[in-house]
Amino acid sequence: MTETSDKLLKQFFSEHKQEIDDNGFSRRVMKSLPDRSLRTSGVWTTCCGTLALILFFTLGGLQAIGGALREIFTSIIQHGATNLDLKSLLITATVLLFFGIRSIVTAN
């Protein structure tokens, strides 16, 4: 198109501009559209969680946790904790594990 045609089109549309009442149509359409950010967030969380699990097992996370727990129990026993209540220790570990899993799940 030429410059003259562009000017004529702009002039025509500016002179014949009409406002159409929306009556809430745009709001209803926007509310009916799917929430894409929620879906994207879920996919991103799943990918990162999967990657974290793969790295945890690949880099020996279980062995590291087992070694740390073994060191803790060995130092407790060596430093005179002869009256170690295994039931209380198990309850404490269970509660800590529960809170850890809950904080991971609720963060997503």
LINMOSUL-V362674 format. One record per residue. N is the residue number from 1. RES is the residue in one small letter. SS is DSSP state (A for helix, B for strand, O for the rest). Layout:
n:res:ss
N:RES:SS
N:RES:SS
This chain:
n:res:ss
1:m:O
2:t:O
3:e:A
4:t:A
5:s:A
6:d:A
7:k:A
8:l:A
9:l:A
10:k:A
11:q:A
12:f:A
13:f:A
14:s:A
15:e:A
16:h:O
17:k:O
18:q:O
19:e:O
20:i:O
21:d:O
22:d:O
23:n:O
24:g:O
25:f:A
26:s:A
27:r:A
28:r:A
29:v:A
30:m:A
31:k:A
32:s:A
33:l:O
34:p:O
35:d:O
36:r:A
37:s:A
38:l:A
39:r:A
40:t:A
41:s:A
42:g:A
43:v:A
44:w:A
45:t:A
46:t:A
47:c:A
48:c:A
49:g:A
50:t:A
51:l:A
52:a:A
53:l:A
54:i:A
55:l:A
56:f:A
57:f:A
58:t:A
59:l:O
60:g:O
61:g:A
62:l:A
63:q:A
64:a:A
65:i:A
66:g:A
67:g:A
68:a:A
69:l:A
70:r:A
71:e:A
72:i:A
73:f:A
74:t:A
75:s:A
76:i:A
77:i:A
78:q:A
79:h:O
80:g:O
81:a:O
82:t:O
83:n:O
84:l:O
85:d:O
86:l:A
87:k:A
88:s:A
89:l:A
90:l:A
91:i:A
92:t:A
93:a:A
94:t:A
95:v:A
96:l:A
97:l:A
98:f:A
99:f:A
100:g:A
101:i:A
102:r:A
103:s:A
104:i:A
105:v:A
106:t:A
107:a:A
108:n:O
